Amino acid sequence: MPKKAEGSIITRSDRPGLWARVTYSDNLGRRRVIQRRVGNRSEGKLLLKKLLHEIEERGAQILDGDRLAFQKLLKSPSS
């Protein structure tokens, strides 16, 4: 059974600012992490709610499509 998605607001040692981080398991059971830079904690909490809701409602693969390159979409087999 996949682990439930979790989110947090963090600071990174390698980059400045605050980051919203969501950790979840994909369909194959691999741990996946999504990090987005945010301006403040309030913005981060709103983004976390949005990302967690999307994972819960539509599944984890919806977030992977968010970052697909156009060329990769062209090469993917049509369904």
CORKA-V483588 format. One record per backbone hydrogen bond with DSSP energy under -0.5 kcal/mol. NH is the residue of the N-H (numbers start at 1). CO is the residue of the C=O. If there is no record, write none. Layout:
NH/CO
NH/CO
This chain:
6/23
8/21
10/8
10/19
12/15
12/17
18/38
19/10
20/36
21/8
21/19
22/34
23/6
24/32
25/3
26/30
29/26
32/24
34/22
36/20
38/18
44/40
45/41
46/42
47/43
48/44
49/45
50/46
51/47
52/48
53/49
54/50
55/51
56/52
57/53
58/54
59/54
59/55
62/59
63/60
64/60
65/61
66/63
67/64
68/65
73/69
74/70
75/71
76/72
